[in-house]
Amino acid sequence: MDILQMLVVIAVLVLLVKPLGTYVYHVFSNEQNRLDKVYGGKERFIYKLIGLKRREGMSWKVYALSFIATNIVLVAFSYLILRLQNALPFNPNAVGSMEPTLAFNTVISFMTNTNLQHYSGESALSYFSQMAVIMMMMFTSAATGFSVAIAFVRGITSKGKTIGNFFEDFVKAHTRIFLPISFIITLVLVVLQVPQTLDPTLTVKTLEGAMQQIAIGPVASLESIKHLGTNGGGFFGVNSAHPFENPNPLTNVIEILCMWALPAALPYTFGLFAKNKKQGWVIFSAMMCLFLVFLSVAYTSEKVGSPAMNALGIDASQGSMEGKEVRFGIAQSALFTTVTAAATTGTVNNMHDTLTPLGGLVPLAEMMLNVVFGGKGVGLINMLMYAILAVFICGLMVGRTPEFLGRKIEPREMKLIAIAILAHPFIILVPTAIAFMSDLGTVAITNPGFHGISQVLYEYTSSAANNGSGFEGLGDNTPFWNISTGLVMLFGRYISLIAMLAVAGSLVRKQPVPETIGTFRTDNALYTGLLIGTVLLIGALTFLPVIVLGPVAEYLTLR
């Protein structure tokens, strides 16, 4: 029954790929279609309101400056609200202002689509902050990543000379994708008993006669965009393990599909832009193969349970249920864990700190690779980066100038790709080493030994991959962790996006090269295998040593 549950969800996801990918293509193709009749008038009003008179294409530099400048304005606005929330409206619980370093970490976290939380939302944020900062940035950060991904796809597939207009893409991502779909999902969640209210915290009398405070608020609206935008920040501290965020197995499946569907559909959208659907299915197949391997490891590890506990003769027929909700069980917990790390969402329906060593290795490894579907566009960008790298390596082997989608891959593109590939492990491993060398870092570790290494490594990996989940045993609400993870989130978001926009800008200017009999095909099963091999080879060479020090060593000590 467990395996059937997971297969049904995966099958539904696969069925959604083609229609959703086609819809996204029509949104961003800049070709006239029926969607213009529904959204065109509203968008023209927004363009007029923001002063966008002409929607001509941008160079990659102007596109990058546009999305960075927009993000800076939103960060400044959000920081002020968090610092002044005690004096702002919709604060029935009289929540005070947020501490400066925590406010810095929070606004950077949500603007970079990471949603790493060093606080509990029900006690640290007012309703106004939840809506005007957290939810607002869940929309805008997702729309930013989505827009950059589409611009990158245009750059490597378009026969024109532009990658598009950021402000037009940004507006369309809101009006045609995130706002309408999240509105529908909100209504569905409300029907399924997820709270949506501005009433203050409830004070109720328990059966024992004690008084208890029960936090409520505009939860359903946050949950919808939280998953749809692969954001992950929870209204409550325990995130989607909380019964108000995720009441039952049906809401659990809905949330899984919400955070998984758009990232899974983007490869198909890429195939439509490339005028070759096989190209899209190759990328999707590579992602799905990696995903199924990770899911198998997570489910098997949690189902078998801890070897140390099993050796004591404890009944392990239900698997390792520590830190998991009984209403979900092993199957839906393992699937949720694998999807949330694959889609770089960061939402959790079980505590990752209590996963078995190999179970905890799964989300950690997925974030290190950062190509298994990924968040709003990031996974597609990173996988296409590896696709270009695989073509380059194969070209060197046969002594030909490598080509991808009819464009030559030359030193400029490879240097930019090298920057993006090397930056990711650098901003993970260097801060991890600094944390272990500093008393300010080690004081937060609650589990000394191999698990403590995993806790610190997971925190920085999650920050660099813009995921946001954590091994919550780490006491991370300190100035050291707030500032260091804030900087890692910034670098993790913008270095790779800017570098890959530069690649798109370089490729879009090149004249297409006619396909010949010697052209290396990138739309068949052989290339899918080469792509998977390239991803695993680079990932293993980069991260295997530190993984051995953490989860692998912990696993071996339990044998």
SEDRENGU-757049 format. One line per 2 residues: number of its first residue (from 1); for each residue x, y negated, z of C-alpha. Coordinates in Angstrom, 2 decimals. Layout:
N
NUM = X Y Z; ...
END
This chain:
559
1 = 0.00 0.00 0.00; 2.89 -2.39 0.78
3 = 4.43 -1.96 -2.65; 1.03 -2.29 -4.33
5 = 0.46 -5.61 -2.54; 3.73 -7.00 -3.86
7 = 3.20 -5.65 -7.39; -0.25 -7.25 -7.61
9 = 1.14 -10.68 -6.68; 4.01 -10.30 -9.18
11 = 1.55 -9.23 -11.90; -0.65 -12.28 -11.28
13 = 2.44 -14.47 -11.45; 3.47 -12.99 -14.82
15 = -0.04 -13.57 -16.18; 0.18 -17.25 -15.19
17 = 3.51 -17.87 -16.95; 2.27 -18.30 -20.52
19 = -0.81 -20.53 -19.93; 0.93 -22.67 -17.33
21 = 4.13 -22.95 -19.38; 2.08 -23.98 -22.42
23 = 0.23 -26.61 -20.37; 3.52 -28.09 -19.13
25 = 4.82 -28.21 -22.69; 1.78 -30.17 -23.84
27 = 2.22 -32.59 -20.93; 5.81 -33.47 -21.82
29 = 6.05 -32.81 -25.57; 5.05 -36.45 -26.31
31 = 2.81 -35.10 -29.05; -0.84 -36.11 -29.17
33 = -3.13 -33.53 -27.60; -6.45 -33.22 -25.80
35 = -4.88 -34.13 -22.45; -4.50 -37.72 -23.66
37 = -8.28 -38.16 -23.67; -8.45 -37.16 -19.99
39 = -5.37 -38.89 -18.59; -4.32 -41.44 -21.21
41 = -6.38 -44.36 -19.90; -5.24 -43.91 -16.30
43 = -1.60 -43.62 -17.37; -1.75 -46.75 -19.53
45 = -3.08 -48.63 -16.50; -0.15 -47.37 -14.39
47 = 2.34 -48.30 -17.12; 0.88 -51.82 -17.22
49 = 0.96 -52.02 -13.43; 4.68 -51.14 -13.21
51 = 5.60 -53.30 -16.21; 6.46 -50.46 -18.59
53 = 5.55 -52.17 -21.85; 7.56 -49.99 -24.20
55 = 8.10 -46.30 -23.64; 11.08 -45.79 -25.89
57 = 13.59 -43.06 -25.16; 16.51 -43.56 -22.79
59 = 20.14 -42.56 -22.92; 21.18 -40.10 -20.24
61 = 22.88 -42.88 -18.24; 19.77 -45.08 -18.20
63 = 17.61 -42.04 -17.36; 19.89 -41.16 -14.43
65 = 20.02 -44.74 -13.15; 16.22 -44.97 -13.38
67 = 15.54 -41.92 -11.24; 18.28 -42.81 -8.73
69 = 16.99 -46.39 -8.35; 13.43 -45.11 -7.88
71 = 14.62 -42.68 -5.21; 16.58 -45.41 -3.37
73 = 13.48 -47.64 -3.14; 11.39 -44.76 -1.81
75 = 14.06 -43.83 0.77; 14.24 -47.40 2.11
77 = 10.44 -47.63 2.33; 10.17 -44.27 4.13
79 = 12.97 -44.99 6.58; 11.23 -48.17 7.74
81 = 7.96 -46.34 8.31; 9.59 -43.62 10.43
83 = 11.42 -46.19 12.52; 8.26 -48.28 13.03
85 = 5.60 -45.57 13.17; 4.77 -46.37 16.81
87 = 3.40 -49.76 15.67; 1.60 -48.53 12.54
89 = -2.00 -47.26 12.18; -3.29 -43.67 12.19
91 = -1.29 -42.78 15.28; -3.98 -41.48 17.68
93 = -1.46 -39.42 19.63; 0.80 -42.46 20.29
95 = 3.90 -40.87 18.73; 7.01 -43.03 19.21
97 = 9.51 -44.19 16.59; 12.01 -41.68 15.20
99 = 15.66 -41.75 16.32; 17.93 -43.37 13.64
101 = 20.04 -40.35 12.63; 16.97 -38.08 12.61
103 = 15.10 -40.64 10.47; 18.08 -40.73 8.07
105 = 18.13 -36.94 7.85; 14.36 -36.76 7.34
107 = 14.07 -39.29 4.50; 17.08 -37.81 2.69
109 = 15.65 -34.34 3.23; 12.27 -35.11 1.72
111 = 13.57 -37.33 -1.09; 15.90 -34.57 -2.26
113 = 13.05 -32.02 -2.20; 14.85 -30.17 0.60
115 = 12.44 -30.75 3.50; 14.90 -29.57 6.11
117 = 13.23 -30.40 9.43; 15.21 -31.09 12.58
119 = 11.95 -31.94 14.36; 8.45 -30.52 14.92
121 = 5.93 -32.37 12.77; 3.02 -32.18 15.22
123 = 4.96 -34.00 17.94; 7.46 -36.22 16.07
125 = 5.28 -37.77 13.34; 2.10 -39.84 13.30
127 = -0.65 -39.05 10.82; 0.38 -42.15 8.87
129 = 3.99 -40.91 8.63; 2.81 -37.46 7.59
131 = 0.80 -38.96 4.72; 2.72 -42.10 3.69
133 = 6.21 -40.60 4.00; 6.14 -36.81 4.06
135 = 3.33 -36.17 1.58; 4.29 -39.12 -0.63
137 = 7.86 -37.87 -0.94; 6.64 -34.32 -1.55
139 = 4.96 -35.65 -4.68; 7.72 -38.00 -5.82
141 = 10.67 -35.68 -5.20; 8.95 -32.84 -7.07
143 = 8.07 -35.18 -9.94; 11.67 -36.43 -10.08
145 = 13.14 -32.93 -10.33; 10.52 -31.90 -12.86
147 = 11.23 -34.96 -15.02; 15.00 -34.37 -15.01
149 = 14.49 -30.71 -15.96; 12.31 -31.68 -18.92
151 = 14.86 -34.32 -19.97; 17.60 -31.67 -19.88
153 = 15.50 -29.29 -21.97; 14.87 -32.05 -24.52
155 = 18.60 -32.74 -24.65; 19.59 -29.19 -25.57
157 = 16.63 -28.48 -27.89; 15.64 -31.80 -29.48
159 = 16.64 -32.87 -32.99; 16.17 -36.50 -31.98
161 = 18.64 -38.77 -30.22; 16.95 -39.24 -26.86
163 = 16.10 -37.22 -23.77; 12.90 -39.18 -23.10
165 = 11.76 -41.95 -20.78; 12.04 -41.27 -17.05
167 = 9.13 -43.48 -15.98; 6.78 -41.90 -18.51
169 = 7.83 -38.40 -17.42; 7.56 -39.39 -13.75
171 = 4.02 -40.72 -14.15; 2.86 -37.73 -16.22
173 = 4.24 -35.29 -13.68; 2.00 -36.92 -11.08
175 = -1.15 -37.54 -13.09; -1.26 -34.34 -15.15
177 = 0.36 -31.74 -12.89; 0.84 -32.37 -9.20
179 = -2.14 -34.57 -8.26; -4.92 -32.60 -10.02
181 = -3.62 -29.14 -9.13; -2.84 -30.04 -5.51
183 = -6.34 -31.53 -5.15; -7.87 -28.22 -6.23
185 = -5.58 -26.20 -3.94; -6.45 -28.51 -1.02
187 = -10.15 -27.81 -1.46; -9.49 -24.06 -1.64
189 = -7.43 -24.15 1.57; -10.11 -26.16 3.39
191 = -12.67 -23.51 2.41; -10.28 -20.90 3.84
193 = -10.24 -22.71 7.22; -7.08 -24.83 6.96
195 = -7.74 -28.09 8.90; -8.08 -31.45 7.11
197 = -8.90 -34.23 9.58; -7.70 -37.48 11.14
199 = -9.00 -36.57 14.59; -6.46 -36.64 17.44
201 = -5.00 -33.59 19.17; -7.69 -31.43 20.78
203 = -7.74 -30.80 24.51; -9.48 -27.52 25.27
205 = -10.06 -25.34 28.29; -8.70 -21.80 28.01
207 = -10.37 -18.62 29.30; -8.06 -18.76 32.31
209 = -9.27 -22.26 33.13; -6.07 -24.07 32.08
211 = -6.06 -27.10 29.78; -4.31 -26.72 26.39
213 = -3.35 -29.25 23.69; -4.07 -28.07 20.12
215 = -2.54 -30.17 17.34; -4.60 -30.75 14.20
217 = -4.47 -33.26 11.33; -4.47 -33.57 7.53
219 = -2.93 -30.12 7.13; -4.57 -28.74 3.95
221 = -3.53 -31.66 1.74; 0.06 -31.35 2.94
223 = 0.08 -27.57 2.46; -1.02 -27.83 -1.17
225 = 1.73 -30.18 -2.36; 4.21 -28.61 0.04
227 = 4.02 -25.36 -1.91; 3.12 -26.67 -5.35
229 = 6.07 -29.09 -5.25; 8.40 -26.44 -3.72
231 = 8.93 -28.79 -0.79; 8.56 -26.54 2.24
233 = 8.31 -28.99 5.13; 5.61 -27.86 7.54
235 = 2.97 -29.93 9.32; 3.76 -27.76 12.35
237 = 7.17 -26.76 13.65; 6.69 -23.06 12.89
239 = 5.64 -23.89 9.33; 3.51 -21.36 7.44
241 = 3.69 -18.89 10.30; 1.20 -21.20 12.06
243 = -2.43 -20.00 11.72; -3.58 -23.54 10.86
245 = -1.16 -23.71 7.92; -1.56 -20.12 6.75
247 = -4.55 -18.41 8.39; -4.77 -15.08 6.56
249 = -3.30 -12.83 3.83; -5.35 -14.58 1.12
251 = -3.93 -18.02 1.94; -0.51 -16.35 2.11
253 = -0.85 -15.10 -1.49; -2.17 -18.49 -2.66
255 = 0.82 -20.25 -1.11; 3.24 -17.75 -2.67
257 = 1.75 -18.30 -6.13; 1.67 -22.09 -5.67
259 = 5.39 -22.33 -4.98; 6.34 -19.69 -7.56
261 = 4.10 -20.38 -10.58; 5.57 -23.63 -11.95
263 = 9.25 -22.61 -11.61; 8.39 -19.27 -13.29
265 = 6.52 -21.04 -16.10; 9.32 -23.47 -16.94
267 = 11.42 -20.91 -18.91; 8.42 -20.38 -21.20
269 = 8.12 -24.16 -21.57; 11.81 -24.18 -22.52
271 = 11.12 -21.56 -25.20; 8.37 -23.74 -26.66
273 = 10.69 -26.76 -26.78; 13.35 -24.60 -28.44
275 = 10.80 -23.37 -31.02; 11.84 -19.86 -30.04
277 = 9.75 -18.19 -27.32; 12.28 -15.37 -27.02
279 = 14.77 -17.87 -25.59; 12.33 -18.60 -22.79
281 = 11.60 -14.94 -22.09; 15.35 -14.20 -21.89
283 = 15.74 -16.80 -19.13; 12.61 -15.57 -17.36
285 = 13.72 -11.93 -17.58; 17.14 -12.72 -16.10
287 = 15.48 -14.57 -13.22; 12.94 -11.80 -12.60
289 = 15.58 -9.04 -12.64; 17.59 -10.85 -9.98
291 = 14.42 -11.55 -7.99; 13.34 -7.88 -7.97
293 = 16.75 -6.80 -6.69; 16.58 -9.32 -3.85
295 = 12.98 -8.39 -3.01; 13.90 -4.70 -2.86
297 = 16.75 -5.40 -0.43; 14.58 -7.64 1.78
299 = 11.65 -5.22 1.95; 13.80 -2.12 2.49
301 = 15.89 -3.77 5.20; 12.90 -5.04 7.14
303 = 10.95 -1.79 6.69; 13.81 0.35 7.98
305 = 14.45 -2.05 10.86; 17.50 -2.55 13.03
307 = 19.82 0.50 13.31; 20.59 -0.47 16.92
309 = 16.90 -0.50 17.87; 16.26 2.75 16.00
311 = 19.12 4.41 17.90; 17.29 3.70 21.16
313 = 14.39 5.86 20.04; 11.97 2.93 19.70
315 = 9.07 3.54 17.29; 10.10 1.81 14.05
317 = 7.19 2.98 11.89; 6.00 -0.63 11.38
319 = 9.51 -1.84 10.55; 11.27 -4.80 12.14
321 = 8.32 -6.96 13.26; 10.39 -9.33 15.41
323 = 9.61 -12.90 14.38; 6.84 -11.82 11.99
325 = 3.08 -12.32 12.06; 0.98 -9.17 12.41
327 = -1.60 -10.60 9.97; 1.04 -10.49 7.20
329 = 3.12 -7.43 8.03; 6.40 -6.41 6.42
331 = 5.33 -6.57 2.77; 3.90 -10.09 2.68
333 = 6.64 -11.35 4.98; 9.40 -9.92 2.77
335 = 7.73 -11.22 -0.41; 7.20 -14.68 1.10
337 = 10.82 -14.80 2.28; 12.18 -13.80 -1.13
339 = 9.94 -16.22 -3.01; 10.56 -19.21 -0.73
341 = 14.34 -18.86 -1.18; 14.05 -18.07 -4.89
343 = 11.88 -21.13 -5.53; 14.00 -23.23 -3.13
345 = 10.81 -24.12 -1.25; 11.96 -23.50 2.30
347 = 8.53 -22.82 3.76; 8.50 -19.74 6.00
349 = 5.81 -17.39 7.30; 8.29 -15.60 9.56
351 = 11.41 -16.68 11.43; 14.46 -16.04 9.26
353 = 16.73 -16.07 12.32; 15.13 -12.78 13.39
355 = 15.53 -11.00 10.06; 17.79 -7.96 9.96
357 = 21.33 -8.80 8.75; 20.70 -7.64 5.18
359 = 17.21 -9.12 5.22; 18.73 -12.47 6.18
361 = 21.34 -12.06 3.48; 18.62 -12.17 0.80
363 = 17.51 -15.82 1.19; 21.11 -16.82 1.86
365 = 22.36 -15.22 -1.37; 19.45 -16.60 -3.42
367 = 20.27 -20.13 -2.27; 23.95 -19.60 -3.01
369 = 23.16 -18.57 -6.59; 20.37 -21.19 -6.87
371 = 19.17 -19.83 -10.23; 16.46 -17.31 -9.28
373 = 13.53 -19.42 -10.53; 14.62 -22.36 -8.37
375 = 12.58 -25.39 -7.36; 10.94 -27.94 -9.60
377 = 13.28 -27.64 -12.56; 16.49 -27.02 -10.62
379 = 16.47 -23.26 -11.20; 15.91 -23.69 -14.94
381 = 18.67 -26.30 -15.19; 21.12 -24.12 -13.28
383 = 20.24 -20.98 -15.27; 20.67 -22.85 -18.55
385 = 24.01 -24.06 -17.22; 25.04 -20.42 -16.76
387 = 23.56 -19.60 -20.17; 25.88 -22.15 -21.78
389 = 28.78 -20.80 -19.72; 28.03 -17.23 -20.84
391 = 28.04 -18.35 -24.50; 31.33 -20.17 -23.94
393 = 32.98 -17.10 -22.42; 31.71 -14.84 -25.23
395 = 32.92 -17.37 -27.80; 36.42 -17.29 -26.32
397 = 36.43 -13.49 -26.45; 35.77 -13.37 -30.17
399 = 37.74 -16.48 -31.11; 34.78 -18.59 -32.24
401 = 33.62 -22.05 -31.26; 30.70 -21.25 -28.93
403 = 27.25 -22.46 -29.94; 24.01 -22.67 -27.97
405 = 20.71 -23.41 -29.74; 22.58 -24.63 -32.80
407 = 24.95 -27.01 -31.00; 28.66 -26.52 -30.44
409 = 29.80 -26.24 -26.83; 33.03 -28.20 -26.48
411 = 35.41 -29.25 -23.66; 33.28 -32.23 -22.54
413 = 30.26 -30.03 -21.81; 32.35 -27.39 -20.06
415 = 34.03 -29.95 -17.81; 30.64 -31.27 -16.69
417 = 29.35 -27.74 -16.11; 32.50 -26.94 -14.11
419 = 31.78 -29.95 -11.88; 28.23 -28.72 -11.24
421 = 29.35 -25.14 -10.55; 32.24 -26.08 -8.23
423 = 30.36 -28.79 -6.33; 27.79 -26.32 -4.95
425 = 30.22 -24.02 -3.04; 32.40 -27.00 -2.07
427 = 29.61 -28.80 -0.22; 28.63 -25.55 1.49
429 = 31.97 -24.07 2.54; 33.83 -27.26 3.53
431 = 31.15 -28.57 5.96; 30.75 -25.03 7.35
433 = 34.48 -24.93 8.15; 34.35 -28.44 9.67
435 = 31.41 -27.43 11.88; 33.37 -24.50 13.30
437 = 36.42 -26.68 13.95; 34.38 -29.34 15.78
439 = 32.89 -29.08 19.26; 29.99 -31.20 17.96
441 = 29.20 -28.42 15.51; 29.77 -25.30 17.61
443 = 27.70 -26.55 20.55; 24.57 -26.03 18.42
445 = 25.26 -22.31 17.88; 22.97 -20.22 20.09
447 = 24.23 -16.79 18.95; 28.03 -16.49 19.17
449 = 29.73 -14.01 16.90; 28.84 -12.95 13.39
451 = 25.24 -14.16 13.66; 26.49 -17.59 14.69
453 = 28.53 -17.73 11.47; 25.37 -16.88 9.54
455 = 23.43 -19.62 11.34; 25.88 -22.36 10.38
457 = 26.42 -21.02 6.86; 22.66 -20.80 6.30
459 = 22.10 -24.40 7.44; 24.55 -25.87 4.95
461 = 23.57 -23.48 2.16; 19.93 -24.44 2.63
463 = 20.87 -28.12 2.56; 23.05 -27.81 -0.56
465 = 20.42 -25.77 -2.43; 17.72 -28.28 -1.42
467 = 15.77 -25.43 0.19; 15.19 -26.56 3.76
469 = 14.58 -23.26 5.56; 16.85 -22.40 8.45
471 = 18.02 -19.89 11.00; 16.09 -21.83 13.61
473 = 18.23 -20.59 16.48; 20.62 -23.41 15.58
475 = 20.24 -26.49 17.83; 20.56 -28.90 14.92
477 = 18.83 -32.10 16.09; 22.04 -33.94 16.97
479 = 23.80 -36.85 15.23; 26.50 -34.50 13.88
481 = 24.05 -32.14 12.21; 21.63 -34.86 11.12
483 = 24.34 -36.83 9.33; 26.37 -33.91 7.94
485 = 23.38 -32.04 6.52; 21.96 -35.33 5.23
487 = 25.11 -35.92 3.20; 25.16 -32.33 1.93
489 = 21.54 -32.70 0.78; 22.42 -35.88 -1.11
491 = 25.40 -34.31 -2.87; 23.53 -31.07 -3.53
493 = 20.71 -32.90 -5.25; 22.38 -35.60 -7.28
495 = 25.78 -34.24 -8.36; 24.34 -31.36 -10.36
497 = 21.37 -33.35 -11.73; 23.59 -36.17 -12.98
499 = 26.20 -33.78 -14.40; 23.58 -31.79 -16.30
501 = 21.90 -34.94 -17.60; 25.33 -35.90 -18.97
503 = 25.50 -32.49 -20.69; 22.05 -33.08 -22.19
505 = 23.11 -36.55 -23.33; 26.19 -35.10 -25.00
507 = 24.36 -32.27 -26.77; 21.46 -34.39 -28.01
509 = 23.87 -36.54 -30.05; 25.38 -33.57 -31.88
511 = 24.31 -32.46 -35.32; 22.76 -28.98 -35.28
513 = 24.97 -26.23 -36.68; 23.27 -23.85 -39.17
515 = 22.90 -20.29 -37.92; 25.16 -17.79 -39.73
517 = 25.73 -14.06 -39.60; 28.49 -14.66 -37.06
519 = 26.34 -16.71 -34.68; 26.10 -15.11 -31.24
521 = 22.43 -14.40 -30.53; 21.02 -15.68 -27.25
523 = 17.51 -14.27 -27.50; 17.97 -10.52 -26.99
525 = 18.43 -7.96 -24.21; 22.24 -7.95 -24.57
527 = 22.40 -11.63 -23.80; 20.05 -11.18 -20.82
529 = 22.55 -8.71 -19.37; 25.47 -11.05 -20.06
531 = 23.63 -13.91 -18.39; 22.90 -11.87 -15.26
533 = 26.51 -10.68 -15.18; 27.84 -14.24 -15.43
535 = 25.66 -15.41 -12.56; 26.67 -12.50 -10.31
537 = 30.36 -12.74 -11.21; 30.61 -16.46 -10.40
539 = 28.51 -16.03 -7.26; 30.52 -13.08 -5.95
541 = 33.89 -14.72 -6.57; 32.73 -17.84 -4.78
543 = 30.75 -16.64 -1.78; 31.55 -12.97 -1.09
545 = 34.32 -13.64 1.48; 32.13 -15.82 3.72
547 = 29.17 -13.45 3.36; 31.38 -10.62 4.63
549 = 32.24 -12.71 7.70; 28.57 -13.32 8.49
551 = 25.65 -11.01 7.61; 27.72 -8.08 6.30
553 = 29.91 -7.96 9.43; 26.80 -8.22 11.63
555 = 25.19 -5.35 9.74; 28.27 -3.15 10.17
557 = 28.41 -3.79 13.93; 24.83 -2.47 14.28
559 = 25.58 0.85 12.58
END
